Amino acid sequence: MDWLIKLFTTEDSVAHIVLLYSLVISLGVYLGKIKIGGISLGVTFILFVGILAGHIGFTGPIPTLTFLQDFGLILFVFMIGLQVGPGFFESFGKGGLKLNMLACFAIMLNIAVMFACYYIFFDTTDSKNLPMMVGTMYGAVTNTPGLGAAKEAVHSVFSNGMDFDIASGYACAYPLGVVGIIGATLAIRFICKVDMDAENALLTDTEAENPNAKPHIMYLRIENSYIGGRTLQEVIDFLNRDIVCTRLMHDGVVSLPSKDTVLHLNDEILVVCAEVDAEAVTAFVGPEIKAEWHEEDQPQQMVSRRIVVTNSSINGKTLSKLQFRSIYGVNVTRISRQGMDLFASNNHHFQVGDRIMVVGFEENVQRVAELMGNSEKRLNAPNIATIFIGIVVGILFGSLPLAIPGMPVPLKLGLAGGPLIIAILLGRFGYHMKLVTYTTTSANMMLREIGLALFLASVGIKAGAGFWETVVQGDGLKYVYTGFLITIIPILIVGTIARMKYKFNYFTIMGAIAGSYTDPPALAYANSVCNAEAPALGYSTVYPLSMFLRILTAQLIILFCCGV
């Protein structure tokens, strides 16, 4: 039994460290699945198991714990950046701009309430209290990357050492933060007298009326005399809309029209366009019909095939630049990305992982498949080089010192902010540098969860030694109730404004609140009470900017306000 005792007590051995992390992470994951009142803490329970391990003396060397903590944080925020990057700038659309402004307002209110609690309930002469309140705030808003950024900034400011750990404040505030976010969104329902059934019905009607620019397929008979004798390109130019004519029947023969194909009266065509344009196209060309002709009856059979873009050389190229019709004799009618159908407009930029619907003769479609790659096996292979190149650039970017008057130390984006920004930029513009940033959803989630688990376990183990004293003998109770105030007050204010002033659907508000607090459990609850996709849409609209601001403001508060 001596070997077993040494395994648990020899802190500097590799076996001990691996055992420590494996036990903490596995127990944390399983315990995090336990639901109380339908709510669970999820993977964040790893933090509490780590605290328990640290409290009982089951720990490891501090340098090793610090390394795994920082590496986990970098991996976590970088994969988040790659995920949100493609939609980061697109989230500022017409409806998204208002939601993002409300999310920014919520973040500012979180900070304002935190400072108010700090000045009301705490001794402002004690230099540790403000950093501890920052940790409490990030527990209240359930934002783990922000905690990581704040911890890094604290170590920069308190370079001579410190006798506190902001993770204790985070741990005290987190459980009520999860409950408070959902509770506050429910309170908005009663404050604004929201009828849930009416909201669901209104949402269903709105979505039914909204074309969402989805691909729309229809058979038309040409009855406009203007079109007779003109080329397909002339007709498209006159319409000034993105349409694709995939088939043409003239004199009983079905063919694949090109831009130079001359159209005639009473020809029948198969058109793909955006739903919003369908009425205009029909009004100009002619009535929609039920076609009686079938492609399999033609001498040369045409096929429709879905092809996966796996050739990295295609990354970033537009549909018009590839000239599928003129070079390969096929048309691209639809494009799918991340499970969402997109209309095949000429200015669409291809990315690795896109799935395209190609229409044409068998041989021509096969040529396009070879050009695009069409290798599921290749798609499943992770682009490791891009990830680590991005991390290198992110660390260099995050280490750049920016001297600002009034700050005790130069501003640095650090190990959280630097990789996050670079990952967002790579996710959105990586194709310009011939970098393939595509990772499968499962691969992205795996790397994110591993990074988060390493970070939470390290933070918990390091904080465990002094956690009990903080909670019982220190200001633990203050962190609990001040954290609860930081959670609910901004939600009540912003949610009421979003409903009463801007007339947002209640379910959209629920999703936006969950996104601004980067809280998946709140989103899961919103999805459970809504029959449509409004919560997910609200969440995804504000999540990228909110995550970025949460991480950035964590460091700014510490660096500007916590000087010693």
C-alpha positions as CSV (number, residue, x, y, z in Angstrom):
1,M,0.0,0.0,0.0
2,D,3.0,2.2,0.2
3,W,3.0,2.8,-3.5
4,L,-0.6,4.0,-3.3
5,I,0.1,6.5,-0.5
6,K,3.1,7.9,-2.5
7,L,0.9,8.3,-5.6
8,F,-1.5,10.6,-3.6
9,T,1.2,12.4,-1.6
10,T,4.2,12.9,-3.9
11,E,3.1,16.2,-5.4
12,D,5.9,16.7,-7.9
13,S,5.4,13.4,-9.7
14,V,3.7,13.3,-13.2
15,A,1.4,10.4,-12.1
16,H,0.2,12.5,-9.1
17,I,-0.6,15.5,-11.2
18,V,-2.4,13.5,-13.8
19,L,-4.3,11.7,-11.1
20,L,-5.2,14.9,-9.4
21,Y,-6.6,16.6,-12.5
22,S,-8.4,13.4,-13.7
23,L,-10.2,13.0,-10.4
24,V,-11.2,16.6,-10.0
25,I,-12.4,17.0,-13.6
26,S,-14.3,13.7,-13.7
27,L,-16.0,14.2,-10.4
28,G,-16.8,17.8,-11.3
29,V,-18.4,16.8,-14.6
30,Y,-20.6,14.1,-13.1
31,L,-21.7,16.2,-10.1
32,G,-22.4,19.1,-12.4
33,K,-25.1,17.0,-14.2
34,I,-27.1,16.9,-11.0
35,K,-30.2,19.2,-11.3
36,I,-31.8,21.0,-8.5
37,G,-35.1,22.6,-9.4
38,G,-34.3,21.8,-13.1
39,I,-31.1,23.8,-12.9
40,S,-27.5,22.4,-12.9
41,L,-24.1,24.1,-12.6
42,G,-22.7,22.0,-15.5
43,V,-18.9,21.9,-16.1
44,T,-18.4,24.8,-13.6
45,F,-18.8,22.3,-10.8
46,I,-15.2,21.3,-11.5
47,L,-14.2,24.5,-9.8
48,F,-15.9,23.5,-6.5
49,V,-14.4,20.0,-6.6
50,G,-11.0,21.6,-7.2
51,I,-11.6,23.9,-4.2
52,L,-12.5,20.8,-2.0
53,A,-9.3,19.0,-3.2
54,G,-7.2,22.1,-2.4
55,H,-8.8,22.5,1.0
56,I,-8.0,18.9,2.1
57,G,-4.4,19.3,0.8
58,F,-4.7,17.2,-2.4
59,T,-2.8,19.6,-4.6
60,G,0.3,19.9,-6.8
61,P,3.3,22.3,-7.4
62,I,2.2,25.9,-7.9
63,P,4.2,26.4,-11.2
64,T,2.6,23.3,-12.7
65,L,-0.9,24.4,-11.6
66,T,-0.3,27.9,-13.1
67,F,0.9,26.5,-16.4
68,L,-2.1,24.2,-16.8
69,Q,-4.4,27.1,-15.7
70,D,-3.0,29.5,-18.3
71,F,-2.8,26.9,-21.1
72,G,-6.4,25.8,-20.5
73,L,-7.5,29.5,-20.6
74,I,-5.7,30.1,-23.9
75,L,-7.2,27.0,-25.5
76,F,-10.6,27.9,-24.2
77,V,-10.8,31.5,-25.4
78,F,-9.1,30.8,-28.7
79,M,-11.7,28.1,-29.7
80,I,-14.5,30.5,-28.6
81,G,-13.0,33.1,-30.9
82,L,-12.9,30.7,-33.8
83,Q,-16.5,29.8,-33.2
84,V,-17.9,33.3,-33.0
85,G,-15.5,34.9,-35.5
86,P,-17.5,34.2,-38.7
87,G,-20.6,35.8,-37.2
88,F,-19.0,38.5,-35.1
89,F,-19.3,41.4,-37.6
90,E,-22.5,40.1,-39.2
91,S,-24.2,40.4,-35.7
92,F,-24.4,44.1,-36.1
93,G,-27.1,44.0,-38.6
94,K,-30.3,46.0,-38.5
95,G,-32.0,44.1,-35.6
96,G,-28.7,42.9,-34.1
97,L,-27.4,46.5,-33.5
98,K,-30.2,47.3,-31.0
99,L,-29.7,44.0,-29.2
100,N,-25.9,44.4,-29.0
101,M,-26.4,48.0,-27.7
102,L,-28.7,46.6,-25.0
103,A,-26.1,43.9,-24.2
104,C,-23.4,46.5,-23.8
105,F,-25.7,48.5,-21.5
106,A,-26.2,45.4,-19.4
107,I,-22.4,44.9,-19.1
108,M,-22.0,48.5,-18.1
109,L,-24.7,48.2,-15.5
110,N,-23.0,45.0,-14.1
111,I,-19.9,47.1,-13.6
112,A,-21.8,50.0,-12.1
113,V,-23.6,47.8,-9.6
114,M,-20.3,46.2,-8.7
115,F,-18.7,49.5,-7.9
116,A,-21.8,50.6,-6.0
117,C,-21.7,47.4,-3.8
118,Y,-17.9,47.9,-3.4
119,Y,-18.4,51.5,-2.0
120,I,-21.4,50.6,0.1
121,F,-20.5,47.3,1.7
122,F,-16.7,47.1,1.7
123,D,-13.7,48.8,3.2
124,T,-12.3,50.8,0.3
125,T,-8.9,51.3,2.1
126,D,-8.2,47.5,1.8
127,S,-6.5,47.0,-1.6
128,K,-7.8,43.4,-1.9
129,N,-11.5,44.3,-1.8
130,L,-11.9,45.7,-5.3
131,P,-10.2,42.7,-7.0
132,M,-12.3,40.4,-5.0
133,M,-15.4,42.3,-6.1
134,V,-14.3,41.9,-9.7
135,G,-14.1,38.1,-9.1
136,T,-17.5,38.2,-7.5
137,M,-18.9,40.1,-10.5
138,Y,-17.7,37.4,-12.9
139,G,-19.2,34.7,-10.8
140,A,-22.5,36.7,-10.8
141,V,-22.5,36.9,-14.6
142,T,-21.2,33.3,-14.9
143,N,-18.4,34.3,-17.2
144,T,-15.3,32.1,-16.7
145,P,-13.1,33.6,-19.4
146,G,-13.5,37.0,-17.7
147,L,-12.3,35.4,-14.5
148,G,-9.2,34.2,-16.2
149,A,-8.5,37.6,-17.7
150,A,-9.0,39.3,-14.3
151,K,-6.7,36.8,-12.5
152,E,-4.0,37.5,-15.0
153,A,-4.3,41.2,-14.6
154,V,-4.3,40.9,-10.8
155,H,-1.0,39.1,-11.0
156,S,0.4,41.9,-13.1
157,V,-0.7,44.7,-10.7
158,F,0.1,42.8,-7.5
159,S,3.5,41.6,-8.8
160,N,5.0,41.7,-5.3
161,G,2.5,39.0,-4.1
162,M,-0.9,38.9,-2.6
163,D,-2.8,37.1,0.2
164,F,-6.1,36.6,-1.6
165,D,-7.6,34.8,-4.6
166,I,-10.4,36.4,-6.6
167,A,-11.6,32.9,-7.5
168,S,-13.1,32.7,-4.0
169,G,-15.4,35.6,-4.8
170,Y,-16.3,34.0,-8.1
171,A,-17.1,30.7,-6.4
172,C,-19.3,32.4,-3.8
173,A,-21.4,34.3,-6.4
174,Y,-21.6,31.7,-9.2
175,P,-24.5,29.4,-7.9
176,L,-26.9,32.2,-7.2
177,G,-25.7,33.8,-10.5
178,V,-27.0,30.8,-12.5
179,V,-30.3,30.9,-10.6
180,G,-30.6,34.7,-10.6
181,I,-30.3,35.0,-14.4
182,I,-33.2,32.7,-15.0
183,G,-35.2,34.2,-12.0
184,A,-34.7,37.7,-13.3
185,T,-35.9,36.8,-16.8
186,L,-39.0,35.3,-15.2
187,A,-39.5,38.5,-13.2
188,I,-39.5,40.5,-16.5
189,R,-42.4,38.4,-17.7
190,F,-44.5,39.5,-14.7
191,I,-43.3,43.1,-14.7
192,C,-44.1,43.6,-18.4
193,K,-47.3,41.3,-18.2
194,V,-46.2,39.0,-20.9
195,D,-48.6,36.4,-22.3
196,M,-46.4,33.4,-23.1
197,D,-49.0,31.8,-25.5
198,A,-49.5,35.1,-27.3
199,E,-45.8,35.6,-27.7
200,N,-45.3,32.1,-29.1
201,A,-48.2,32.7,-31.5
202,L,-46.9,36.0,-32.6
203,L,-43.4,34.6,-33.1
204,T,-44.8,31.7,-35.2
205,D,-46.8,34.1,-37.4
206,T,-43.8,36.4,-37.9
207,E,-41.5,33.6,-38.8
208,A,-44.0,32.3,-41.3
209,E,-44.1,35.7,-43.0
210,N,-40.4,36.2,-43.0
211,P,-38.7,34.8,-46.1
212,N,-35.3,34.9,-44.5
213,A,-33.7,34.9,-47.9
214,K,-34.0,31.1,-48.0
215,P,-33.7,29.4,-51.4
216,H,-37.0,29.2,-53.3
217,I,-37.5,26.7,-56.2
218,M,-40.2,27.2,-58.8
219,Y,-41.1,26.2,-62.4
220,L,-42.1,29.1,-64.5
221,R,-43.5,29.5,-68.0
222,I,-42.1,32.5,-70.0
223,E,-45.1,34.7,-71.0
224,N,-43.5,38.2,-70.9
225,S,-42.9,39.3,-74.6
226,Y,-39.9,41.4,-73.5
227,I,-38.0,38.2,-72.5
228,G,-38.6,36.5,-75.9
229,G,-35.4,36.6,-77.9
230,R,-33.2,37.8,-75.1
231,T,-30.4,36.0,-73.3
232,L,-30.6,34.7,-69.8
233,Q,-27.9,37.2,-68.6
234,E,-29.9,40.1,-70.0
235,V,-33.0,39.0,-68.1
236,I,-31.0,38.6,-64.9
237,D,-29.4,42.0,-65.3
238,F,-32.8,43.6,-65.9
239,L,-34.3,41.9,-62.8
240,N,-31.3,43.1,-60.7
241,R,-31.7,40.1,-58.4
242,D,-29.7,37.0,-57.7
243,I,-31.4,34.1,-59.5
244,V,-30.1,30.8,-60.9
245,C,-31.8,29.2,-63.8
246,T,-31.0,25.5,-63.4
247,R,-33.0,24.0,-66.3
248,L,-34.7,25.0,-69.4
249,M,-37.3,23.2,-71.6
250,H,-37.5,24.4,-75.2
251,D,-39.4,22.4,-77.8
252,G,-39.6,19.4,-75.6
253,V,-35.9,19.2,-74.8
254,V,-34.4,19.9,-71.3
255,S,-31.1,21.6,-71.2
256,L,-28.8,23.4,-68.7
257,P,-28.9,27.0,-69.7
258,S,-25.9,29.3,-69.8
259,K,-25.8,33.1,-69.5
260,D,-25.8,33.3,-73.3
261,T,-28.8,31.0,-73.8
262,V,-31.6,32.7,-75.7
263,L,-35.0,32.4,-74.1
264,H,-38.3,32.2,-76.0
265,L,-42.0,32.7,-75.2
266,N,-43.6,29.6,-73.7
267,D,-40.3,28.1,-72.6
268,E,-40.4,26.5,-69.2
269,I,-37.6,27.2,-66.8
270,L,-36.6,26.0,-63.3
271,V,-35.5,28.9,-61.2
272,V,-33.9,29.1,-57.8
273,C,-34.0,32.5,-56.0
274,A,-34.4,34.0,-52.6
275,E,-37.9,33.7,-51.2
276,V,-38.2,37.5,-50.8
277,D,-37.6,37.8,-54.6
278,A,-40.0,35.0,-55.7
279,E,-43.0,37.3,-56.3
280,A,-41.0,39.8,-58.4
281,V,-39.4,37.1,-60.5
282,T,-42.8,35.5,-61.1
283,A,-44.4,38.8,-62.0
284,F,-41.7,39.6,-64.6
285,V,-41.2,36.2,-66.2
286,G,-44.5,34.5,-66.1
287,P,-46.8,32.2,-63.9
288,E,-45.6,29.4,-61.8
289,I,-46.6,26.0,-63.2
290,K,-46.5,22.3,-62.4
291,A,-43.9,21.0,-64.8
292,E,-44.8,17.8,-66.6
293,W,-41.3,17.2,-67.9
294,H,-38.7,15.1,-66.0
295,E,-35.0,15.1,-66.5
296,E,-34.7,11.3,-66.4
297,D,-36.7,11.2,-69.7
298,Q,-34.0,13.2,-71.5
299,P,-31.3,11.6,-73.6
300,Q,-28.5,12.9,-71.3
301,Q,-29.5,12.7,-67.7
302,M,-28.7,15.6,-65.3
303,V,-28.1,15.1,-61.6
304,S,-28.3,17.1,-58.5
305,R,-25.5,16.3,-56.0
306,R,-24.4,17.8,-52.7
307,I,-20.6,18.4,-52.7
308,V,-18.5,19.2,-49.6
309,V,-15.8,21.9,-49.9
310,T,-12.6,20.4,-48.5
311,N,-10.0,21.8,-50.9
312,S,-8.2,24.5,-49.0
313,S,-7.3,26.4,-52.2
314,I,-11.0,27.1,-52.7
315,N,-11.1,28.9,-49.3
316,G,-12.2,32.5,-49.7
317,K,-13.0,32.4,-53.4
318,T,-16.3,33.7,-54.6
319,L,-18.9,31.8,-56.6
320,S,-18.6,34.2,-59.6
321,K,-14.8,33.9,-59.7
322,L,-15.0,30.1,-60.0
323,Q,-17.2,30.4,-63.1
324,F,-18.9,27.0,-62.7
325,R,-21.2,27.4,-65.7
326,S,-18.8,28.6,-68.3
327,I,-15.9,26.3,-67.3
328,Y,-17.6,23.2,-65.9
329,G,-21.1,23.4,-67.3
330,V,-22.9,23.2,-64.0
331,N,-24.9,25.5,-61.8
332,V,-24.7,25.9,-58.0
333,T,-28.2,26.3,-56.6
334,R,-27.8,26.1,-52.8
335,I,-25.1,26.4,-50.2
336,S,-25.2,25.0,-46.6
337,R,-23.0,26.2,-43.8
338,Q,-23.1,24.9,-40.3
339,G,-26.5,23.4,-41.0
340,M,-28.1,26.6,-42.4
341,D,-29.2,26.9,-46.1
342,L,-27.8,30.0,-47.9
343,F,-28.7,31.3,-51.3
344,A,-26.0,30.9,-53.9
345,S,-25.3,34.5,-54.7
346,N,-22.4,35.5,-56.9
347,N,-20.5,37.2,-54.1
348,H,-20.6,34.3,-51.7
349,H,-17.2,33.5,-50.3
350,F,-16.6,29.8,-49.9
351,Q,-15.1,28.3,-46.8
352,V,-13.9,24.8,-46.1
353,G,-16.8,22.9,-44.7
354,D,-19.4,24.5,-47.0
355,R,-21.8,22.0,-48.7
356,I,-23.0,23.0,-52.1
357,M,-25.8,21.7,-54.3
358,V,-24.6,21.3,-57.9
359,V,-26.8,20.7,-60.9
360,G,-25.5,19.4,-64.2
361,F,-24.6,16.4,-66.3
362,E,-22.9,13.5,-64.5
363,E,-19.4,14.0,-65.9
364,N,-19.4,17.8,-65.2
365,V,-20.7,17.4,-61.6
366,Q,-17.9,14.9,-61.0
367,R,-15.3,17.4,-62.2
368,V,-16.6,20.0,-59.8
369,A,-16.5,17.4,-57.0
370,E,-12.8,16.8,-57.7
371,L,-12.2,20.6,-57.8
372,M,-13.9,21.2,-54.4
373,G,-12.3,18.2,-52.7
374,N,-15.5,16.4,-51.6
375,S,-13.6,14.4,-49.0
376,E,-15.5,13.9,-45.7
377,K,-12.4,12.2,-44.3
378,R,-10.3,15.3,-45.0
379,L,-12.9,17.5,-43.4
380,N,-12.8,15.5,-40.2
381,A,-9.0,16.1,-39.9
382,P,-8.4,19.1,-37.5
383,N,-6.4,22.0,-38.8
384,I,-3.9,21.9,-35.9
385,A,-1.3,24.2,-37.6
386,T,-3.8,27.1,-38.0
387,I,-4.8,26.8,-34.3
388,F,-1.3,26.9,-33.0
389,I,-0.2,29.6,-35.4
390,G,-3.2,31.7,-34.2
391,I,-2.2,31.0,-30.5
392,V,1.4,32.2,-31.2
393,V,0.1,35.4,-32.8
394,G,-2.5,35.8,-30.1
395,I,0.1,35.6,-27.3
396,L,2.4,38.0,-29.1
397,F,-0.5,40.4,-29.6
398,G,-1.6,40.0,-26.0
399,S,1.9,40.7,-24.7
400,L,2.2,44.1,-26.4
401,P,2.5,46.8,-23.6
402,L,0.5,49.9,-24.1
403,A,1.5,52.7,-21.7
404,I,-1.5,54.7,-20.7
405,P,-1.2,57.7,-18.3
406,G,-2.7,57.1,-14.9
407,M,-2.2,53.3,-15.0
408,P,0.3,51.7,-12.6
409,V,1.4,49.2,-15.3
410,P,1.2,49.1,-19.1
411,L,-2.1,47.8,-20.5
412,K,-1.8,44.3,-22.0
413,L,-4.6,42.3,-23.5
414,G,-2.9,39.3,-21.9
415,L,-3.3,35.5,-22.4
416,A,-7.1,35.8,-22.6
417,G,-7.7,39.0,-24.7
418,G,-4.9,38.6,-27.2
419,P,-5.8,35.0,-28.4
420,L,-9.5,35.9,-28.4
421,I,-9.1,38.8,-30.7
422,I,-6.8,37.0,-33.1
423,A,-9.1,34.0,-33.1
424,I,-12.1,36.2,-34.0
425,L,-10.1,37.8,-36.8
426,L,-8.9,34.4,-38.1
427,G,-12.4,33.0,-38.0
428,R,-13.7,35.9,-40.1
429,F,-10.8,36.8,-42.4
430,G,-8.5,33.8,-42.3
431,Y,-9.2,32.8,-45.9
432,H,-7.5,36.0,-47.1
433,M,-4.3,34.6,-45.7
434,K,-5.0,31.1,-47.2
435,L,-5.5,29.8,-43.7
436,V,-8.1,27.1,-43.2
437,T,-9.9,27.8,-39.9
438,Y,-12.6,25.2,-40.2
439,T,-12.9,22.7,-37.3
440,T,-15.8,20.3,-36.9
441,T,-18.3,21.3,-34.2
442,S,-17.3,18.2,-32.1
443,A,-13.6,19.1,-32.4
444,N,-14.2,22.7,-31.4
445,M,-16.3,21.7,-28.4
446,M,-13.8,19.0,-27.3
447,L,-10.9,21.5,-27.3
448,R,-13.0,24.1,-25.6
449,E,-14.1,21.8,-22.8
450,I,-10.6,20.4,-22.2
451,G,-9.3,24.0,-21.9
452,L,-12.1,25.0,-19.6
453,A,-11.8,21.9,-17.5
454,L,-8.0,22.5,-17.0
455,F,-8.6,26.1,-16.1
456,L,-11.4,25.5,-13.6
457,A,-9.6,22.6,-12.0
458,S,-6.3,24.7,-11.6
459,V,-8.2,27.7,-10.2
460,G,-10.1,25.6,-7.8
461,I,-7.1,23.6,-6.5
462,K,-5.1,26.8,-6.0
463,A,-8.0,28.7,-4.3
464,G,-8.9,25.7,-2.1
465,A,-6.4,26.4,0.7
466,G,-7.9,29.7,1.7
467,F,-11.4,29.3,0.5
468,W,-13.0,28.2,3.8
469,E,-11.5,31.1,5.7
470,T,-12.8,33.5,3.0
471,V,-16.3,32.1,3.2
472,V,-16.7,31.6,7.0
473,Q,-14.3,34.1,8.6
474,G,-14.0,36.6,5.8
475,D,-16.5,38.3,3.5
476,G,-18.0,35.2,1.9
477,L,-21.6,36.1,2.8
478,K,-21.1,39.6,1.3
479,Y,-19.9,38.1,-1.9
480,V,-23.0,36.0,-2.1
481,Y,-25.6,38.8,-1.7
482,T,-23.6,41.5,-3.6
483,G,-23.1,39.0,-6.4
484,F,-26.9,38.4,-6.5
485,L,-27.5,42.1,-6.8
486,I,-25.0,42.3,-9.6
487,T,-26.8,39.5,-11.4
488,I,-30.5,40.7,-11.2
489,I,-30.5,44.5,-11.2
490,P,-29.1,44.9,-14.8
491,I,-31.3,42.2,-16.2
492,L,-34.5,43.8,-14.7
493,I,-33.5,47.2,-16.1
494,V,-32.4,46.1,-19.6
495,G,-35.1,43.5,-20.0
496,T,-37.8,46.0,-19.2
497,I,-36.3,48.6,-21.6
498,A,-36.1,46.0,-24.4
499,R,-39.7,45.0,-23.9
500,M,-41.4,48.3,-23.1
501,K,-39.4,50.7,-25.3
502,Y,-38.1,48.5,-28.2
503,K,-41.0,46.0,-28.3
504,F,-38.7,43.0,-28.6
505,N,-40.4,39.6,-28.4
506,Y,-40.0,38.2,-24.9
507,F,-38.3,35.0,-26.0
508,T,-35.8,37.1,-28.0
509,I,-35.1,39.1,-24.8
510,M,-34.5,35.8,-22.9
511,G,-32.0,34.7,-25.5
512,A,-30.2,38.1,-25.5
513,I,-30.0,38.1,-21.7
514,A,-28.5,34.6,-21.7
515,G,-26.0,35.7,-24.5
516,S,-25.0,38.9,-22.7
517,Y,-24.3,36.9,-19.6
518,T,-22.7,34.1,-21.7
519,D,-24.9,31.6,-19.8
520,P,-25.9,28.4,-21.6
521,P,-28.2,27.2,-18.8
522,A,-30.4,30.3,-19.2
523,L,-30.5,29.7,-23.0
524,A,-31.5,26.1,-22.4
525,Y,-34.4,27.2,-20.2
526,A,-35.5,29.8,-22.8
527,N,-35.5,27.1,-25.5
528,S,-37.6,24.8,-23.3
529,V,-40.4,27.3,-23.0
530,C,-40.3,28.6,-26.6
531,N,-41.6,26.8,-29.7
532,A,-39.4,28.8,-32.2
533,E,-35.7,29.7,-32.6
534,A,-36.0,33.2,-31.2
535,P,-34.0,32.6,-28.0
536,A,-31.1,31.0,-30.0
537,L,-31.1,33.9,-32.4
538,G,-31.0,36.5,-29.6
539,Y,-28.2,34.5,-27.9
540,S,-26.1,34.2,-31.0
541,T,-26.6,37.8,-31.9
542,V,-25.1,39.3,-28.7
543,Y,-22.8,36.5,-27.6
544,P,-19.7,37.4,-29.7
545,L,-19.5,41.0,-28.6
546,S,-20.5,40.2,-25.0
547,M,-17.8,37.6,-24.6
548,F,-15.2,40.0,-26.0
549,L,-16.3,42.9,-23.7
550,R,-16.5,40.6,-20.7
551,I,-12.9,39.6,-21.2
552,L,-11.6,43.0,-22.0
553,T,-13.4,44.9,-19.2
554,A,-12.1,42.5,-16.6
555,Q,-8.5,43.5,-17.4
556,L,-9.3,47.2,-17.7
557,I,-11.0,47.4,-14.3
558,I,-8.1,45.7,-12.6
559,L,-5.4,47.7,-14.4
560,F,-7.1,51.1,-14.1
561,C,-8.6,50.9,-10.6
562,C,-6.6,48.4,-8.6
563,G,-3.2,50.0,-8.6
564,V,-1.0,49.7,-5.6
